[in-house]
């Protein structure tokens, strides 16, 4: 029991350390929080009038907000790759080796801090959407599921980010992962209807993980039929975490035991 309490205490201290480090990097914090909102403003007020929402029949702001929530949480989660790559290359891991803490605590601390930070950023994006005219029609149970889906998405992206940050050899290379995560919702049914895309892009959009996750959030927030999207979203999120987290833990152990 004492070992569990000690590990829990170590984990909480590393989570606080990671959150404080993010707060000190003010420009990164502003970009992480504001960029998805700026993209939403751009699409709703500049492009929205020229974009149809296809067979959904939704107003454009209602159509695009679920994708913005994923952009907000996912982009910030992807920056975890930069943070852990920086720890690996800037000497912080060598300092951790001198302390009596478990090796799994370091990557887990990054993931937990990312979930806390980026779920909050998604909440800020949702508040901005409401100010702009988004009017969700969700029950309390629906809101709880929305929180679960957004948290699951941030957890999955953070786990992948840790894995990517351990695979590359510099913080600059780790930054490339954020662009992949930021633009993945563009190639889904989240920003424009996939049914309007050319054949190849449409097939990709319908079969990549972001599309069922966006559809699930859209169903929960706007009281629309969910179909099979909820089960597909759960499978994608759970599969991503269950595959990436153990591989990241194994890779971290190999890199830090050399």
C-alpha positions, -999 to 999 in steps of 0.1 A, spaced: 0 0 0 28 24 9 44 18 -26 11 27 -43 8 59 -22 44 68 -30 39 63 -67 6 83 -66 25 111 -48 53 111 -74 27 111 -103 8 141 -88 40 161 -84 51 154 -120 16 164 -133 18 197 -114 54 202 -127 42 197 -163 12 220 -159 34 247 -143 59 244 -172 31 249 -197 18 280 -179 53 295 -180 53 291 -218 28 319 -224 30 321 -262 25 283 -265 -5 284 -241 -21 312 -261 -16 294 -294 -29 262 -280 -61 279 -267 -67 305 -293 -58 288 -326 -88 264 -328 -111 294 -319 -95 315 -346 -100 287 -371 -137 284 -360 -142 322 -364 -126 320 -398 -147 291 -411 -180 304 -396 -178 340 -406 -156 339 -437 -162 306 -454 -194 294 -436 -218 313 -459 -204 295 -490 -203 260 -474 -234 238 -475 -238 211 -448 -251 185 -472 -278 161 -462 -273 170 -425 -293 202 -430 -275 218 -400 -265 255 -397 -228 257 -404 -218 266 -369 -237 236 -355 -220 214 -382 -184 225 -375 -183 229 -336 -177 191 -329 -146 192 -352 -134 224 -335 -136 206 -301 -113 178 -315 -89 203 -330 -86 222 -297 -80 191 -276 -60 172 -302 -36 200 -311 -27 206 -275 -23 169 -268 0 166 -298 24 191 -281 30 165 -255 54 149 -281 75 181 -279 75 181 -241 87 145 -237 112 148 -265 126 179 -247 128 160 -214 146 131 -232 172 153 -249 177 182 -225 190 162 -195 158 161 -174 156 123 -177 191 121 -163 180 141 -133 149 119 -128 173 88 -127 188 102 -95 154 102 -78 136 71 -64 107 72 -88 92 46 -111 100 49 -148 64 47 -158 56 78 -137 74 102 -162 54 95 -194 22 90 -174 27 124 -158 29 140 -193 -3 122 -204 -23 131 -173 -12 168 -175 -21 168 -212 -56 155 -205 -63 181 -178 -49 210 -199 -65 201 -232 -100 191 -220 -101 226 -204 -90 241 -237 -118 223 -255 -142 237 -229 -129 272 -237 -136 265 -275 -171 253 -266 -178 285 -246 -165 306 -276 -189 287 -299 -219 294 -277 -210 331 -277 -209 329 -315 -244 313 -317 -240 276 -312 -270 262 -293 -265 226 -282 -296 205 -273 -280 180 -250 -293 164 -218 -271 161 -187 -264 124 -197 -254 136 -232 -230 162 -217 -214 135 -196 -208 114 -227 -195 145 -246 -169 150 -218 -161 113 -220 -156 114 -258 -134 145 -257 -114 131 -227 -109 99 -246 -98 117 -277 -72 138 -258 -60 106 -240 -56 88 -273 -37 117 -289 -16 122 -258 -6 85 -258 3 86 -295 22 119 -289 43 103 -261 51 74 -285 61 98 -313 82 120 -289 101 89 -279 107 77 -315 122 110 -327 155 124 -316 147 161 -312 119 184 -300 118 200 -335 110 167 -351 84 160 -324 66 192 -334 56 176 -367 30 154 -349 9 185 -340 3 193 -376 -9 158 -384 -34 159 -355 -45 195 -363 -53 188 -399 -68 153 -395 -103 168 -388 -101 187 -421 -100 154 -440 -131 141 -422 -168 148 -421 -161 176 -396 -154 208 -415 -171 201 -448 -195 172 -456 -175 142 -468 -202 135 -494 -190 166 -513 -154 154 -516 -137 136 -546 -140 98 -544 -105 91 -530 -108 117 -502 -144 107 -495 -133 71 -489 -105 82 -467 -128 106 -447 -154 79 -441 -128 54 -429 -105 75 -407 -111 77 -369 -120 114 -367 -153 110 -387 -172 87 -363 -159 107 -333 -172 139 -348 -205 122 -357 -208 110 -321 -203 145 -307 -227 159 -332 -254 134 -322 -249 140 -285 -248 178 -287 -276 183 -313 -299 153 -304 -294 136 -338 -294 99 -346 -261 83 -337 -262 50 -357 -230 30 -355 -208 61 -350 -207 58 -312 -195 22 -313 -169 30 -340 -156 60 -320 -153 40 -288 -134 12 -307 -110 37 -323 -103 55 -290 -99 24 -269 -78 7 -296 -55 36 -299 -48 38 -262 -45 1 -257 -19 -2 -285 1 30 -281 4 32 -243 21 -2 -237 45 4 -267 53 39 -254 60 25 -219 83 -2 -234 101 23 -256 106 47 -227 121 19 -206 145 9 -233 156 45 -240 161 53 -203 178 21 -193 207 25 -218 
